[in-house]
Amino acid sequence: MPSTFNITILGGGISGLSTAWYLSRSLPKSCKITIIEASNRLGGWIQSRRHGEQGILFEYGPRTLRPGGLGGLAVLELIKSLNLIPSLITIPKTHPAALNRYIYYPDRLNKLPHSLLSLAPSLSRAFIRKAIPGILREPFVKPANTDDESITAFIARRFNSHIADNIMSAVIHGIYAGDANQLSVRSVFPSLYYYEHYYGSVLKGLMRGLKEVEDKKELERELGECVGDLINDMSKISIFSFKDGIQMIVDALERELRKKENVAIKMGEKVVKLEIENEKAKVYTESSVFPSSHIISTLSSHILSRILTPTLPYLSQTPSVTVAVVNLAYSNPSLLPVTGFGYLIPASIPNNIYSALGVVFDSDAVPSQDKVNITKLTVMLGGHYYYGMNSIPNEDELLSHARWVVSNHLGIREEPMLWNVTIQRECISQYQVGHLDRMRELHHSIRNMCGGRLSVAGASYLGVSVNDIVLNSRMLAGRVVEWIERRRKLNVTGLESVEEIPTPII
Ligand SMILES: Cc1cc2nc3c(=O)[nH]c(=O)nc-3n(C[C@H](O)[C@H](O)[C@H](O)COP(=O)(O)OP(=O)(O)OC[C@H]3O[C@@H](n4cnc5c(N)ncnc54)[C@H](O)[C@@H]3O)c2cc1C
């Protein structure tokens, strides 16, 4: 190891910032950490902005997080260590926003049951009734002779095509803005894949669960200790955000990182080239060169494939979709016909002329972020529907598309008092069938071809949610620290977990 060790992190989104935070907590001051961000702000897709005289909060990206799972624990530990607990807004599991989620099909809102007990009253509705035989008749057999398949194919094979086309397709619109016919069940819902693989039944798997790999169990214990009593409080919580939105995590990370002597944040510096040759690594921006002992790229894999010499196989094979986010605020607080989190729109509905994916009822979902009582909505449009379109509609057109959606679906015809349209270009990575195999190949090629100088993190690889990203950044930083402490040559790719396989509980 050289006496000083320079780690250059590409990208100042949640992935780059959290990786820098974890590294800076554990590494000695002799290790310099430099974050290079192309734009003049940090946070990437996370952006919360107040609008108008009344300072109405609009989220342009993620708006709520979930406390569950290992990723949820990692985020809780992060926000605790950033002293953000007093700024939390929590939505209990008993709140209408937790209980009431809808699917628009074919021309009305259908409330989804949130538990087995709530299933009975919903049975009178045809939409739910059609799903039941598929669930009850799930075959107890080992999987088809395939290592991966689309989410639609998997769900239709195990349950029925009503669930695949009308429920799962909507869920995928909500998470990936993607096409369930294209996305990989193994990468997007690994537990469903393993439930079938080990138990021959998703339902049986849901009841029995899976044994996590040893590393993750240890991490769970460690995170649990750090989070302490907060775990009990958060076990009653469905979703959470912050008084000033999700951006508060980014702002707190920036504030803390700027206090660290060995961390530098370079903004307005676009990385244009990465050179990894003969075990030497250099990062080139438009105006500077950063010789680096180790590079951690949190850029999308597409961007990395364009700037890395020599490039690596499979980097450019994860496409992403563009989403139009239209925030609307109305002075009348009572416009919504129902209360709840919002609704999703499956690909199967007819006349979805404006490519709508779903609508979030922000004023219900995260109340108390605004000082005034209003109705606030976000309409998401586009995603996979925008693939192959010559041009994406402009902002005025998108606003009128969103207004058409809320008028036709919710009967809201009023003029909004405030609105904002953001076109988030290529913002959500699409893990298509075979993604995990491609990531495994990429892991090996980074190991073999980059001489231990490159690791990757962020939404292109092993999970698009903030929870997954923070968890993966923490694990990557832990591995980097361990290698540096052992004073051995680094060979950490960030993709080690592609080789982890959970096992059944016997
Ligand atoms: C509309 C929307 C809604 C979402 N909702 C949710 C949600 O509710 N819950 C949830 O968990 N997740 C949600 N997500 C997903 C989540 O927000 C993202 O996956 C996550 O923020 C990605 O973080 P990242 O750091 O990996 O990447 P990014 O945020 O993309 O950060 C990468 C950074 O790299 C910078 N950069 C790019 N090129 C260069 C270059 N050449 N040189 C230097 N810097 C460069 C970019 O400016 C950016 O700041 C949503 C995403 C979107 C778009």
The ligand as an SDF file (V2000), in Angstrom:
LIG
                    3D

 53 58  0  0  0  0  0  0  0  0999 V2000
  -38.8980    9.5020  -10.4030 C   0  0  0  0  0  0  0  0  0  0  0  0
  -38.1930    8.5350   -9.4800 C   0  0  0  0  0  0  0  0  0  0  0  0
  -38.8670    8.0470   -8.3660 C   0  0  0  0  0  0  0  0  0  0  0  0
  -38.2230    7.1500   -7.5170 C   0  0  0  0  0  0  0  0  0  0  0  0
  -38.8730    6.7080   -6.3960 N   0  0  0  0  0  0  0  0  0  0  0  0
  -38.2340    5.9240   -5.5090 C   0  0  0  0  0  0  0  0  0  0  0  0
  -38.8410    5.5870   -4.2630 C   0  0  0  0  0  0  0  0  0  0  0  0
  -39.9630    6.0130   -3.9790 O   0  0  0  0  0  0  0  0  0  0  0  0
  -38.1500    4.8010   -3.3870 N   0  0  0  0  0  0  0  0  0  0  0  0
  -36.8720    4.3720   -3.6760 C   0  0  0  0  0  0  0  0  0  0  0  0
  -36.2800    3.6680   -2.8470 O   0  0  0  0  0  0  0  0  0  0  0  0
  -36.2640    4.6940   -4.8440 N   0  0  0  0  0  0  0  0  0  0  0  0
  -36.9010    5.4590   -5.7640 C   0  0  0  0  0  0  0  0  0  0  0  0
  -36.2780    5.8250   -6.9240 N   0  0  0  0  0  0  0  0  0  0  0  0
  -34.9570    5.2560   -7.2440 C   0  0  0  0  0  0  0  0  0  0  0  0
  -33.8040    5.9780   -6.5630 C   0  0  0  0  0  0  0  0  0  0  0  0
  -34.1190    7.3180   -6.3480 O   0  0  0  0  0  0  0  0  0  0  0  0
  -32.5580    5.9230   -7.4480 C   0  0  0  0  0  0  0  0  0  0  0  0
  -32.3070    4.5990   -7.8770 O   0  0  0  0  0  0  0  0  0  0  0  0
  -31.3270    6.4220   -6.6870 C   0  0  0  0  0  0  0  0  0  0  0  0
  -31.5390    7.7510   -6.2370 O   0  0  0  0  0  0  0  0  0  0  0  0
  -30.0920    6.3380   -7.5790 C   0  0  0  0  0  0  0  0  0  0  0  0
  -28.9700    6.7850   -6.8560 O   0  0  0  0  0  0  0  0  0  0  0  0
  -27.4860    6.6410   -7.4400 P   0  0  0  0  0  0  0  0  0  0  0  0
  -26.5780    7.3550   -6.5310 O   0  0  0  0  0  0  0  0  0  0  0  0
  -27.2040    5.2100   -7.7380 O   0  0  0  0  0  0  0  0  0  0  0  0
  -27.5340    7.3480   -8.8800 O   0  0  0  0  0  0  0  0  0  0  0  0
  -27.8060    8.8520   -9.2820 P   0  0  0  0  0  0  0  0  0  0  0  0
  -28.8250    9.4660   -8.4270 O   0  0  0  0  0  0  0  0  0  0  0  0
  -28.0420    8.7760  -10.7510 O   0  0  0  0  0  0  0  0  0  0  0  0
  -26.4010    9.5660   -9.0200 O   0  0  0  0  0  0  0  0  0  0  0  0
  -25.3540    9.5540   -9.9630 C   0  0  0  0  0  0  0  0  0  0  0  0
  -24.6870   10.9250   -9.9620 C   0  0  0  0  0  0  0  0  0  0  0  0
  -23.6370   10.8970  -10.9490 O   0  0  0  0  0  0  0  0  0  0  0  0
  -23.6090   12.1470  -11.6120 C   0  0  0  0  0  0  0  0  0  0  0  0
  -22.9610   11.9630  -12.9220 N   0  0  0  0  0  0  0  0  0  0  0  0
  -23.4980   11.4380  -14.0500 C   0  0  0  0  0  0  0  0  0  0  0  0
  -22.5640   11.4340  -15.0430 N   0  0  0  0  0  0  0  0  0  0  0  0
  -21.4310   11.9370  -14.5030 C   0  0  0  0  0  0  0  0  0  0  0  0
  -20.1140   12.1440  -15.0140 C   0  0  0  0  0  0  0  0  0  0  0  0
  -19.7790   11.8650  -16.2750 N   0  0  0  0  0  0  0  0  0  0  0  0
  -19.1770   12.6820  -14.1860 N   0  0  0  0  0  0  0  0  0  0  0  0
  -19.4910   12.9620  -12.8800 C   0  0  0  0  0  0  0  0  0  0  0  0
  -20.7190   12.7950  -12.3620 N   0  0  0  0  0  0  0  0  0  0  0  0
  -21.6780   12.2730  -13.1510 C   0  0  0  0  0  0  0  0  0  0  0  0
  -25.0750   12.5410  -11.7090 C   0  0  0  0  0  0  0  0  0  0  0  0
  -25.1970   13.9490  -11.8910 O   0  0  0  0  0  0  0  0  0  0  0  0
  -25.6200   12.0640  -10.3720 C   0  0  0  0  0  0  0  0  0  0  0  0
  -25.5630   13.0730   -9.3900 O   0  0  0  0  0  0  0  0  0  0  0  0
  -36.8890    6.7300   -7.8030 C   0  0  0  0  0  0  0  0  0  0  0  0
  -36.2150    7.2270   -8.9300 C   0  0  0  0  0  0  0  0  0  0  0  0
  -36.8530    8.1300   -9.7540 C   0  0  0  0  0  0  0  0  0  0  0  0
  -36.0990    8.6840  -10.9410 C   0  0  0  0  0  0  0  0  0  0  0  0
  1  2  1  0
  2  3  1  0
  2 52  2  0
  3  4  2  0
  4  5  1  0
  4 50  1  0
  5  6  2  0
  6  7  1  0
  6 13  1  0
  7  8  2  0
  7  9  1  0
  9 10  1  0
 10 11  2  0
 10 12  1  0
 12 13  2  0
 13 14  1  0
 14 15  1  0
 14 50  1  0
 15 16  1  0
 16 17  1  0
 16 18  1  0
 18 19  1  0
 18 20  1  0
 20 21  1  0
 20 22  1  0
 22 23  1  0
 23 24  1  0
 24 25  2  0
 24 26  1  0
 24 27  1  0
 27 28  1  0
 28 29  2  0
 28 30  1  0
 28 31  1  0
 31 32  1  0
 32 33  1  0
 33 34  1  0
 33 48  1  0
 34 35  1  0
 35 36  1  0
 35 46  1  0
 36 37  1  0
 36 45  1  0
 37 38  2  0
 38 39  1  0
 39 40  1  0
 39 45  2  0
 40 41  1  0
 40 42  2  0
 42 43  1  0
 43 44  2  0
 44 45  1  0
 46 47  1  0
 46 48  1  0
 48 49  1  0
 50 51  2  0
 51 52  1  0
 52 53  1  0
M  END
$$$$
